[in-house]
Amino acid sequence: MHPATSHPPALIAICGATATGKSGLALAIAERLATAILSADSRQVYCEFDIGTAKPSVADRQRAPHYLIDICHPADTLTVADYQQQAQVAVACCHQSGTPKPPLLVGGTGLYIKAVVRGMKIPRVPPQPALRAQLASLGQSQCYAMLQQVDPDAGGKIHPNDSVRTLRALEVFYATGRPISQQQGEIPPDYPILQIGLDCSPGVLDKRIARRTSEMLDVGWLDEVEYLCQKYGSSMPLLDTLGYREMRQYLAGDISLDEAKKLTVLRTRQFAKRQRTWFRAYPEIEWFDAEMPDLLERVWERVREFLESRCCILEKQ
């Protein structure tokens, strides 16, 4: 089954915890729709961090166009606002093509997906290290008191012990002169969006995570980490992220490979639990069991229903 040429603008998001099979499902759907995949992964945006981020292979990218991958140098920082802007441009380009097909927004970074599907208003204020350090030196108690004075609305939503959000709110205020609460909100896109979520039982997901970790090591993950350490220095922030931190510690002789592998699996499981909690808070996501033997056909049928309900013509060939 293949789509014909009449397709009003739309977007399909495929989300869920790590190792639930989002990429494989998205690739199969993208091939059937003859459309593009937009990555929603906060580490796949960085060049050269490939194996440990489960970045699509060259062969996969030949099967369907992939965007929002390798768009940032590892030494630079891509903010959520930066990502949102590039994602919105990518979606618009897909919609404006000669025979527009709904692109697939695929990944496990909840904030990235929310920024696009809900049109979050994000203050375009990059990190201010000097200002943050100065504020942090005052202590969380004083910073929170300052926040209550300059932005009581934000102060009412941020927990007194949440130093990260407190510092960010103060950072935005002092950088722009306007409270962050006045710069937030949502402007939802004017096109329809179908959100598909993949999930499975914790026990099954644990096995998937362990298997994928082993596969990453089998295809050269340690060589990748060693190369990145030599090129950029082991203190690079990205090398302190999930999995890369543990492999770097092994290469430094601080822990054994078995310990590095077990820690990676454990911390990935903890991360996946947080992802599941995030996505479950959004009722618009339609959930599918990642272990269903007919998963592709069931999701494809839902995609067909979504497109046909919006006057998109799908024809059998």
C-alpha positions, 0 to 999 in steps of 0.5 A: 500500500502506498500513498497517492499524491493528495496529502494535507499537512500533518505530523506523526510522532512516534515516541516512548522509552529507549530500546522500545523499537521506535526507530525500526518501526518508524523506518518501516512506516516511513518507507510505506509513506515515502516520507522523512524521519525527523529525529527527536533525540537530544544526543543524536543531534551531535556529530560523531556520537554514533554508536552509544546514541543508537544513531540510525546507520548509513544503510537506514538513512538510505532507506528513508531521509533522516533529518535533525541528526548530526546538526551540532558540533560536539563542543557546542550546545544545542538548546531546546529552543534551537532544536525546536526552531530547526524541527519546525523548519524541517516540518514546514519543508516537508509540508511544502514539498511537491507531494507533501507527506506527513513526516515522522517525528521519532525519539525518546527526548520528551521535551523535544517532542513536546516543543514541536507538538505543543508549540512550546514558547521557549525563551531564546536565552542560551546558558550564561555560565558566569551568571549561573555561577554567580547566582549558584554561589548565593545558595538555593535559599537566597536564589529562590527568595530572589525569584519570588521577588522578580517573578512570583508566578514562576516562584509559585510553580517551582519547588523551593529545592529545585535549583536547576529551574530556579537558576534558569528562571533567574538567568532568563530574567537577568538576561532579558529583563522580563520574567520567564513566566511571561515568556512561556506558554504554548502555540500549538501547530495548525496541522493535525498530529497523530502521536504513537507511543511504544511501551512494554513491560519493565521486565521485557524492557530490561532485557531489550536494554541489556541486549542493545548494550551488548550489541553496541559493544559488539559493533565498536562502541569502545573504539568510538569512546576512545576516539572521542576521548583522544579527540576532544578530551575525556572532560567533554560534557557529552562524554559524561552522559549515559553509557559514555561515562561508564565506558570512559571510566573503563578505558581510564582503568577505574572500573572493569568492562563488566562493571561498565556494562552493568552500570550502563544497563542499570542507569539506562533502565532508570532513565527508561523509567523516567521516560515512561513516566514523562510520556504517560502524562500525555493523554493524546499519545496512543499506546501500542505494545512493542512486543506485539507480533503484528505491531507494524500492521496495527500501527500502519492501520492506525496511520491509515485511519488518521490520514484518511480521516483528513482526506488523505487518499491512500490507494492500494497497489 
